[in-house]
Amino acid sequence: PILDNDKVDSDEDSKSSYTQDAQKDMITHLPGLKDVQDVGFRMFSGYLPVSQTNGRYIFYWYVESQSDPSSDPVVFWTNGGPGCSGFLGFGQEHGPFHISQDGILTSNL
């Protein structure tokens, strides 16, 4: 889990409310974005095991709620398919940023 309810700290800016695994996956820098700390929400990226027996994992990019991350529901969205990466929708449609052709990220509000 991303949040460890046993470790929730009163300081919402503190990383102590996240498990150690989540802290390892926390995005602290993004090419095309001047300062990831200025976006107003946290993001995490990594791989989730699908079949450890077969060594299969799925890439994820988790974006915290911009409203109330401790109580808002989590939405798991997948898209893509043959010939189209799911990352395309994240960067042009439903993600928090638009990704320009030159790699600059702008807000998708």
VENFENHU-V675994 format. One record per helix or strand of 2 or more residues. SS is the DSSP state (hx for helix, st for strand). FROM is the first residue (numbers start at 1). LEN is the number of residues. If there is no record, write none. Layout:
SS_FROM_LEN, SS_FROM_LEN
This chain:
hx_5_3, hx_15_3, hx_20_6, hx_36_4, st_43_9, st_56_8, hx_86_9, st_97_3, st_105_3
